[in-house]
Amino acid sequence: MNYRTFRGYVQAVVSGLVILAAALLVVLQWGNVSAFSLYGKNTQLNTGVLMLCSLAGGVVLYWLVRAFLRGALAIRRGRAGK
């Protein structure tokens, strides 16, 4: 077994354990209710749903920051070409 194969196994096992832990956390929090303020309106929501929405928001935020940085670099390259 070479280094790349070993590294692949380690990455797969560690990331799988993190995904499993996150899924277990959502499942265990599903029956709980949390109170929070949404734009000034106090609301109660299922904690599991709130965690899933946070997960989706984090993924979307990652791609938006990436798109913003690529756009900023394109503008910078365009200005340098003048």
C-alpha positions in Angstrom: 0.0 0.0 0.0 1.5 3.3 -1.0 1.1 6.7 0.7 -1.7 7.9 -1.5 -3.8 4.9 -0.9 -3.2 5.1 2.9 -4.1 8.8 2.8 -7.3 8.1 0.9 -8.3 5.5 3.5 -7.7 7.9 6.3 -9.6 10.7 4.7 -12.5 8.4 3.9 -12.7 7.0 7.4 -12.4 10.4 9.1 -14.8 12.2 6.9 -17.3 9.3 7.2 -17.1 9.5 11.0 -17.7 13.2 10.9 -20.7 12.8 8.6 -22.1 10.0 10.8 -21.6 12.2 14.0 -23.5 15.1 12.3 -26.3 12.8 11.2 -26.6 11.3 14.7 -26.7 14.8 16.2 -29.5 15.8 13.9 -31.5 12.7 14.7 -31.0 13.1 18.4 -32.1 16.7 18.3 -35.1 16.1 16.1 -37.7 16.0 18.9 -36.5 19.2 20.6 -37.9 22.6 20.1 -35.8 25.8 20.1 -37.0 29.4 20.4 -35.2 32.0 18.3 -35.9 35.4 16.7 -36.4 35.6 12.9 -36.2 39.2 11.8 -37.7 40.4 15.1 -40.4 37.8 15.2 -40.1 35.2 18.0 -40.6 31.7 16.7 -40.3 28.1 17.9 -38.9 25.6 15.5 -37.8 22.0 15.5 -34.1 21.9 16.4 -33.3 19.3 13.8 -34.9 21.4 11.0 -32.9 24.4 12.3 -29.7 22.4 12.1 -30.4 21.2 8.6 -31.1 24.7 7.4 -27.9 25.8 9.0 -26.1 23.1 7.1 -27.6 24.2 3.8 -26.8 27.8 4.5 -23.2 27.0 5.2 -22.9 25.1 1.9 -24.5 28.0 0.0 -22.3 30.6 1.8 -19.2 28.6 0.8 -20.1 28.7 -2.9 -21.1 32.4 -2.7 -17.8 33.4 -1.2 -16.0 31.3 -3.9 -18.0 33.0 -6.6 -17.4 36.4 -5.1 -13.6 35.9 -5.0 -13.5 34.6 -8.5 -15.5 37.6 -9.7 -13.2 40.0 -7.8 -10.1 38.3 -9.3 -11.7 38.6 -12.8 -12.3 42.3 -12.3 -8.7 42.7 -11.1 -7.3 40.9 -14.1 -9.5 42.9 -16.4 -8.3 46.2 -14.9 -4.7 45.1 -15.1 -5.1 44.4 -18.9 -5.9 48.1 -19.7 
